[in-house]
Amino acid sequence: MSDTAFEIKVIARIHTDLTSKFGIPRQSGLVEELEGIIVFEPEYRAAEALRGIEEWSHLWLIWQFSENIGEWSPTVRPPRLGGNERVGVFATRSPFRPNSMGLSCVRLLETEHTRDRGTVLRVAGADLMDGTPIFDIKPYLPLADCKPEASGGFTDTRQKRRVEAEIPDELADILPAEKLAALRALLSEDPRPAYQDDPERIYGFPYAGYEVRFRVEDGKAKVVDITPDKEHL
C-alpha cells in the first residue's frame, strides 16, 4: 500500500457568531440554536457540486482545528472527566491531534444562491469558530451513521456539567433579539474549564459582535455585562 502524501485542500470556510475558542460548544449538535454560513472557496463554487444536497437534513463536516496546528499530545484531559484525568488522544475528540482534523454533524437549514459568494449553506448546531477551514462535506446517512446500540465511553458514566443561563432584561435588550436563544444555550453548556469553579471569577467571550461577560454561582451562569466588541466596531 502506498503511503504517498497527498494535498488536502480547503474547500470552504464557515462563518459563525463565535470568534474565539472559549465559548464554542464542546460537540456539534449541543447548541442547535447556533447557526453558521458555509462559504465555498472560489474554485469550488460550481453550483453542480451541490446538486441534490437539499435532500439531506444533516451533513458531516471535516474541518481543521486551525488554532491547534502542530500541537498534539498522546494523552489529553477531557472536560467531561473534570480536566484532571488523562486518557489517550485517540479515545477522545480532543483538538490536540497529529493531523488537527475535526468531525462535526450539522443540520442543513437551507441553500442560498448569492451573487458574490455563489451558493452558500446555512447550517445549525455547528461547534466551529468563525473562519474555520473545511476540508470536505458529506451527507449524514441515518441507515449507516445512526447506531442506537453504540456505547459512549466515559460520556456514559460521567455527568455533563450544565447551568441555567440568567441574562438581566437590560442586558438582553442590547443584543439583537434573534441572537438571544443561542447565547442562552451557549451559557447553559457552561463554557468554563472543568477544573474551575470560582463563583467570583468573571469570564468573557466574543459573540455576534459583542463581548459577553458572566460568572457562575449556585448553578447559574449570570451575565454581568454585554458590550460591543471593539474589533467589530
C-alpha positions in Angstrom: 0.0 0.0 0.0 1.4 3.4 -1.0 1.9 6.0 1.8 2.5 8.8 -0.7 1.3 12.1 0.9 -1.4 14.0 -0.8 -2.6 17.6 -0.5 -5.7 18.3 1.4 -7.4 21.4 0.1 -9.6 23.9 1.9 -12.9 23.8 0.0 -14.9 26.2 2.2 -14.9 28.2 5.5 -17.7 28.6 8.0 -18.8 31.9 9.5 -20.4 31.8 12.9 -21.0 34.2 15.8 -18.1 32.9 17.8 -14.7 34.4 17.1 -12.6 32.7 19.8 -12.2 29.2 21.1 -13.7 30.0 24.5 -17.5 29.6 24.4 -17.6 27.2 21.5 -19.8 24.1 22.2 -17.7 21.1 23.0 -19.5 19.0 20.5 -21.7 19.6 17.4 -25.5 19.5 17.9 -25.4 20.6 21.6 -26.5 24.1 20.7 -28.9 23.8 17.8 -29.8 27.5 18.1 -26.3 28.4 16.9 -26.3 29.0 13.1 -23.5 29.3 10.6 -22.9 30.0 6.9 -20.6 27.8 4.9 -19.0 29.8 2.1 -17.0 27.9 -0.6 -13.7 28.9 -1.9 -13.9 30.4 -5.4 -12.6 27.3 -7.2 -15.2 25.2 -5.6 -18.3 27.4 -6.2 -19.6 25.2 -9.0 -23.4 25.1 -8.4 -23.5 21.5 -9.8 -21.2 20.3 -6.9 -24.2 20.9 -4.6 -26.9 19.4 -6.8 -29.2 17.4 -4.6 -27.7 18.4 -1.3 -31.0 19.9 -0.1 -32.5 16.4 0.0 -30.3 15.7 3.1 -31.3 17.0 6.6 -27.8 16.7 8.1 -24.2 16.9 6.9 -20.8 15.8 8.1 -18.2 18.5 8.1 -14.5 17.5 8.0 -12.5 20.5 9.1 -9.3 21.8 10.6 -8.5 22.7 14.2 -6.9 25.8 12.8 -5.9 27.2 16.3 -4.1 23.9 17.3 -2.0 23.1 14.2 1.1 21.1 15.2 0.1 20.9 18.9 -0.6 17.2 19.6 -0.3 15.1 22.7 -0.6 11.3 23.1 -2.8 11.8 26.2 -5.3 14.6 26.9 -7.6 15.7 29.7 -11.2 15.7 28.5 -13.5 18.3 30.1 -16.1 15.6 30.9 -13.5 13.9 33.2 -13.0 17.1 35.1 -10.0 18.3 33.3 -7.6 16.3 35.5 -7.8 12.6 34.4 -5.8 11.7 31.3 -6.8 9.3 28.5 -5.4 8.6 25.1 -6.0 11.2 22.4 -7.5 8.7 20.0 -10.1 7.8 22.7 -11.3 11.4 22.6 -12.3 14.2 20.3 -9.6 16.5 21.6 -8.3 19.1 19.2 -4.7 18.2 20.1 -4.3 15.6 17.3 -1.5 14.7 14.9 -3.5 16.0 11.9 -5.6 18.6 13.6 -8.8 17.4 12.0 -12.3 17.7 13.4 -15.6 16.0 12.5 -19.0 17.6 13.1 -22.6 16.8 12.2 -24.7 19.8 11.4 -28.3 20.3 10.4 -28.8 21.8 6.9 -31.3 24.6 7.1 -31.2 25.9 3.5 -29.1 26.6 0.5 -28.9 30.2 -0.7 -27.7 31.4 -4.1 -25.7 34.7 -3.8 -24.2 36.9 -6.4 -20.8 37.4 -4.8 -20.2 34.2 -2.9 -22.0 31.6 -5.1 -24.2 29.0 -3.3 -23.8 29.0 0.4 -25.1 26.6 3.0 -26.9 27.8 6.2 -26.4 25.2 8.9 -27.3 24.8 12.6 -25.6 23.1 15.6 -22.0 23.7 14.5 -19.2 23.7 17.0 -16.8 25.6 14.8 -15.2 29.0 15.3 -15.7 31.8 12.8 -13.5 31.3 9.7 -12.7 27.6 10.4 -11.4 25.9 7.2 -13.5 23.0 5.9 -11.9 20.1 4.0 -14.9 18.2 3.0 -18.7 17.9 3.3 -20.6 14.6 3.2 -24.2 13.7 3.8 -25.3 12.1 7.1 -26.8 8.7 6.3 -29.3 7.6 9.0 -29.2 3.9 7.8 -25.4 3.7 8.3 -24.4 6.5 10.6 -27.0 6.1 13.3 -26.1 3.4 15.8 -28.6 3.4 18.7 -26.7 0.5 20.4 -23.4 2.3 20.5 -21.6 2.9 23.8 -20.4 6.3 24.7 -17.2 5.5 26.7 -16.7 7.9 29.6 -19.5 10.1 28.5 -21.9 7.4 29.6 -20.7 7.4 33.1 -19.7 11.0 33.8 -22.5 13.5 34.2 -22.2 16.6 32.0 -22.0 19.9 33.8 -24.8 22.3 32.9 -26.0 25.5 34.3 -29.0 27.8 34.0 -28.4 31.0 31.9 -29.5 34.2 33.6 -29.5 37.4 31.5 -31.0 40.6 33.0 -33.5 42.3 30.8 -31.5 45.4 30.5 -28.5 43.4 29.1 -30.7 41.1 26.9 -32.1 44.2 25.2 -28.6 45.1 24.0 -28.4 42.0 21.8 -30.4 41.5 18.6 -33.4 39.5 19.5 -32.6 36.7 17.2 -29.2 36.1 18.9 -30.6 35.6 22.5 -31.7 32.0 22.2 -28.3 30.8 21.0 -26.5 32.8 23.8 -28.7 31.2 26.4 -27.9 27.8 25.1 -24.2 28.5 24.9 -24.1 29.7 28.5 -26.2 26.6 29.6 -23.4 24.4 28.3 -21.1 26.0 30.9 -18.1 27.0 28.8 -15.7 27.3 31.8 -12.8 24.9 32.1 -14.0 21.9 34.0 -11.4 22.4 36.8 -12.6 26.0 37.6 -15.5 26.7 39.9 -14.8 30.1 41.4 -18.2 32.0 41.8 -16.4 35.3 41.9 -14.4 34.8 38.7 -15.6 36.7 35.7 -15.4 35.0 32.3 -15.9 36.5 28.9 -16.1 35.6 25.2 -16.9 37.4 21.9 -20.3 36.6 20.5 -22.1 38.1 17.5 -20.1 41.3 17.6 -20.4 41.7 21.4 -18.3 40.8 24.4 -20.3 38.8 26.9 -19.1 38.6 30.5 -20.5 36.3 33.0 -19.9 34.4 36.3 -21.3 31.1 37.6 -22.8 30.9 41.0 -25.3 28.4 42.5 -25.8 26.6 39.2 -26.5 29.7 37.2 -24.4 31.5 34.6 -25.2 35.1 35.3 -24.4 37.6 32.6 -22.9 40.8 34.2 -22.1 42.8 31.1 -22.6 42.9 27.3 -20.7 45.5 25.3 -19.9 45.9 21.6 -16.7 44.1 20.6 -14.2 46.7 19.7 -12.8 44.6 16.9 -16.3 44.7 15.2 -16.8 48.4 15.6 
